[in-house]
Amino acid sequence: MTGCIVGWAHSKFGKHDGRDVESLIVEVAEGALADAGVAAADIDQVFLGTMNGGFVKQEFPASLVFQADPAFRFKPATRVENACATGSAAIHMGLNSIAAGKARLVLVVGVEKMTEVSGAEVNDLLLRASYRKEEDEIEGGFAGIFGQIAQKYFQRYGDQSDALARIAAKNHKNGVSNPLAQMRRDLGYEFCRNVSDKNPLVAGPLKRTDCSLVSDGAAAVVLADMQTALSLGKAVAFRAAEQVNDFLPMSRRDILAFEGPALAWKKALAGTRLGLDDLDLVETHDCFTIAELIEYEAMGLTAPGEGARAILEGWTEKDGRLPVNPSGGLKSKGHPVGATGVSMHVLASMQVTGQAGDMQIRDAKLAGILNMGGAAVANFVSILEPLRT
């Protein structure tokens, strides 16, 4: 363990009309510093995670963090990008700086403002995280890509529409308890299961309730080395922080195996000598319900093709054997791309420190996180625990 999360902040996710990226960055930067009880002058490095890629005109955003406090001036600040795993990539950069002895305190901010462009533009911009030589003609952007994945899964393992609807219903129910979530509405299984005017098919077998939300938002964490963390009010330690990247083209791999996420989980658990049953909860990357279903298999909760058991038998409910996405996940919380990975670490930190409010999993001390960029291309797994019990 070389780094700890010692403070955090999280904006509400949703559509933030009248606000720009800068204001979201400033909000969470100020909040994370205050929560950690440190000053801007104490921060050694800043990492800013945003995919952007055309969502907003303002590029080159790392130094926008300095708008939160002039004491940031002249400190190293770097923008990090790794598709939907951008937030976790930025956290890893901070951990690496601490491990190398280059920094004692690091501020990491993740941000995205996706609602300034049309839905068609959002689809096109997100496709930039695919292999456009082969996947550019897939209709519906990333919903189309995961629609294809769902179709292939159904062909190999049978129709899993019931399981996908149960995942959507679970995450929307959990989101009601999350004051930061974009959609706090329990839609129920029947609504998620059936095609309707309000829940139309979007791509392949995926309905609107199977797809995460287009969102604006930001989250931030302050990272500290172990010695500094022990001197501060709270600290959440990384038992594991693993990154595994795979080929970009889906044609070069078995897309239903999610081999990158599976290897990241395997390395994280082996490195900590933990089993999956030791975890109290998991925040996983449910950009689409089919992703969460396959991720059950990738993390080792079930055998390949049997992920439906985990949701249909209640294993991943808040009161199940391994609660998955007690925050509501991306499905309910929203998915502002660059902010997502940081958000997952904030919410997991809240759980293991007993600060998750109505989302709280009783006696949670070990939380797993999978943040995935693209279609299982950039895969980050963290395991968090409180430094002091």
N, C-alpha and C positions, 0 to 999 in steps of 0.2 A: 504494500500500500504506500503510494508516494504522494497522494493528494486527497484532499477532502473538500466537500462542499460545506461552506461555513455561513452562507447567506443566500437568499433568493428573492425573486420578485416575479410576478406573472400578471400581465394585463388580462382583462376579459377578452376572449376570442369572439369574433363575429365580424359584422360589417361596421367599420369605423368611418362613417361619413364625416368629412370636414377635418380629418386628422391625417397627417402625413407620416412617413416612416420615421422621420426625425423625432416627432413627438412621442411615438411609441418607444423608440430607443431610450429617450431621456427618462420617460416614466419608469421603465424597469431598471435602468442603470442606477438612478437615484434610489429606487426601492431596495435593490439588492445590497448596495453599500450600507444603507441604514439598517437593514436586517442583519447584516454581518457585524455591524458596529465598527466599520473601518471607514477611512476617508479616501477620497480620490487620490490624494497625495501618496497614500500607502500602496496603491496598486502599481505593480511592476510592468505588467503587460495587459493588453486588451485584445480580445478576439471577437470579431463580429461575424455571425453566421447569417447569410441570406442567399437564397437562390436567385431571386429577382429575374434575371434573364429577359427583362422586358415588361415585367408587371408595372414598374414605375420608371420614370425617366432618370431619377437620381441614382446613378451608379457611384462607385468608389466611396462606399459608405462608412468605412471603419472609423474615420476621424469624427463622424457625427456623434459618436459616444462622448466626445469632448464637450459637446453642447450641454451635457449634464453638469459639468463642473470645470472651470478653467484650470484647476490643478492637474487635470489630465494632460495638459499641453506638453508636448515634447516626449511623451511616453510612446513606446512602440505599440502600434495598433495595426492589426492585420485582418483583412476580410477572408473568410473561409467559405468554400462552396463544395457540396457533395450531394447534389440533388435533394431528395427528401430526408436524407441523413445529415444534412448540413449542420444542424444544431449539435448533434453528437460529435461530428467531426471537429467543430470549434472547441468543444469541451476537451476532446483528446489532445488538441494542440496546446491547450492550457496545461493539461496534465503532463504532457511531454516537456514543456518548459520548466515546470516545477521539478520533474524527475532529473532534468539535466542541470539543475542548479542555477538556471537563468532567471528564475522568478520565485518569489516567496508568496506573493498574492497576485492572482489573475482575475480579471473581470471578463466573463463570457456573456455575450448578448446574442440571442437569436431573434430574428424579426422577419416578417413578410407582410406586404399589403397587396392582396390579390384582387381586390374588388374594384380597382380603378380601370379595369379593362373588361370587355364583354366576355360572355361565356365561351364563345367560339375562340376568342384570343387566349383565354385561360387554357383551353384544350390544346391549342397549338404550342403555347409556351411550355406546358408540362411535357409535351412530346419531345422536347429538347433533351429530356432525361432518358430517352429511348435511343435505340440504334436506328437512326432515321433512314439509312440506306435500305433497310429491310422492313422497318415498322412504320414508316412515314405515312403509308396509305391506309393504315388502320383507322376506321372511323370512330369518332368519339373520344379522341385523346387517350389518356391513360385509362379511362373507363373502358374504352374499346380493347386496350391491351389486357386488362384484367377480365374483361368479358370473354376474351379468347381463352385465357387461362381457366376460367370457370367452365367453359364449354369442354375443354380438353379433360378437365378433372371429372366432369360428369360422364364423359365418354369412357374414361378409364375405370371409374369407381362407382358409377351410378348417380342418379339425380340426387343432389344434396340441397335442394331448395328449402326443405324443412330446417336443416341445420343453419343455413345462411340466415333465414328469417329469425331463428332463435338467437343467433349472434347479434343481429341488428337490434332485436327487442331487448336483449340483455344490456347492450351498451347504451341504448336510449334510456332505459330504466335507471341505470347507474348514473347517467348524466344529470338526472334530476337533482341529485345530491351535490353536484359540482357547481358552485357559484361562478366559476370561471368559464363554464361551457357555453358554446354558441347556441346549442339547442337543448333546453332543459324540459323535455316533454317525453313522457312515457307513451310511446306509440302503440305498444302492445304487439303480441305475436301475430294476430289475425291481420292487422293492417300491414305489417312487414311481409307477411307471407303472400298476400294476394295483390295481383295487378289491379290498379284502379286509376282514375283520372289524377288523383293526388300522389299515386305511387306507380308511375308508368315504368315500363321496361326502358332501360338506358342503353345497355350494350349486352348482347348475348342474353344469358339468363339473369343478369344483374338488373335489379330495379333501383329506383332512386334511393330507397332505404338501405341499399347495399353499398352506397358510395359515400365517402367522407365529404365534408363540406368545404366550399371555397371560403376562405377566411382571411381576416386581418388579425394581427396580434404580435405580441413580443413576450419573451421571458428572459431572465438573466440569472446567473449564479456567480458567486464569488468563490474561487478555489484557493486553497491555502496548503502549504506544506504541513507535514504532521506536527512539527514543533509549534508552528504558529497556530494551527487549529486547536491545539490543546489549551492555548491561552485565550481562546474566544468562547463566546457563550454557547455555541452549539457546533457540532461537526458531524457530517455524514461521510463515512469512508468508502472508498472504492475497493471492494474485495476483488473485483475483476473489471477490466476495461479492454475488450477485445474488438478488433476490426478485421473483417474478412471481405475482400472484394472478389467478384467473379467476372466472367466475360460479360461484355455489354450486349452482344447479340443474343437474343433468346434462342436462336437456331443452333447455338454452340453448346447448349446444355439441356438437360431435362428440366423444363421450367416448372414442372409439378413437384420436383424434389426439394426445391428451395435449399440447395446444397450449401450456399453461402451462409444463410442464417443458421442452418444445422451445424456447420463447422464452428461458427462463432459461439454458439451455445455450448458445443462440446468443449472448446478450448476454455471458455469461462468457467464452466463447472469443474473441469479437470484441474485447472490451475488453482482453484480454491478448495479442492477436495470436498465439494458439496454435491449433493444430488438434487434433482429437481424438486423432490419432496421436501427439501430443507427450506425452500423459498415460501414466503408467506403470501406473496402476490407477484404478478407480472403486469407491467405496462407494455403492450406489444403493438406493432405498427399495423393497425386495421384500416389502412387507406381504403380498402374494400373488404367486405365480409369474407370473400374467398381467401384473402390474404391471411386473416386471422385463423381461418380453418386450417390452412396449410401450415401456418406457424405452430399450431398445436403439435403437429407431427414433427416439425423441424426442431422444436425444443425437447422432444422426446416424451411428450405427454401421452401420445398414442403411436401406434405403428403407422406407416404410410397407408393412406387410403381409409384410415379409421378415425380421422379427426372429428367426424360427426358425433362419435360417442361422447367426447369431452363436453360438448354443449348439450346434447340431447339428454344425457344422464346427469346434467347439473354440476359437473366438476368445476367449471370455470365461473359459476355464479359467485356473488360476494360471500355466500355462506358455503361454498363448495370446497373441494380439497385443494384447489389452486385458483383463487380468484384472479381473473384476467380482465384488465381494464376497469377497475373499480371507479376510475375517473370518468368513465363513459367513452374513453378512447378517442381516436380521431373521428370516429363515426358521430359522436355526440358533441365532443369538445370543439371540433373543428381542426383544420389542418393547414394553418399558415406555414408554408413549407419550411422556411429557414428557422422558424421558432419551435417546430415540433419536437426535435430532439432535446432541446433545453427544457421545454415544458415537461416532457416525460421524466427528466431527472428532478425537476422541481417537485412534481407530484409524488414521485417515489420517495423523495427526501421527506416530504410532509408525512407520508405514511410511516416511515421507520422512526420518526421522531414524535409520533403521536399527535401531529398537528393537522390531520386531514379532515377534521370536522365530521360532517355527515358521511363523507366518503370512507372514513377510517375502517380499516380491517383490524379486528381486535388483536392486540399484542403483536403487531407486525414488526419484525426486526430485520428481515432479509427481503429485499425487493429486487426482482430482475427486470431488465429493460431490453427490448429489441427495437431499434430504430433502423429502418430499411430505406435505402435510396434506390429509386428505380424499381424494376421488377426483380428484386432479390440480387441486386448488383453490389451496392455498398451496404455492408451489414455491420452494425455496432451493437454489441451486447455489454451491458454493465450490470454488476451486482453491487447493491448498496446496503450498508448497515451503519447504525449509529456508532461513532467512535467511542462514546462513553455510554454505558447502559445505566 
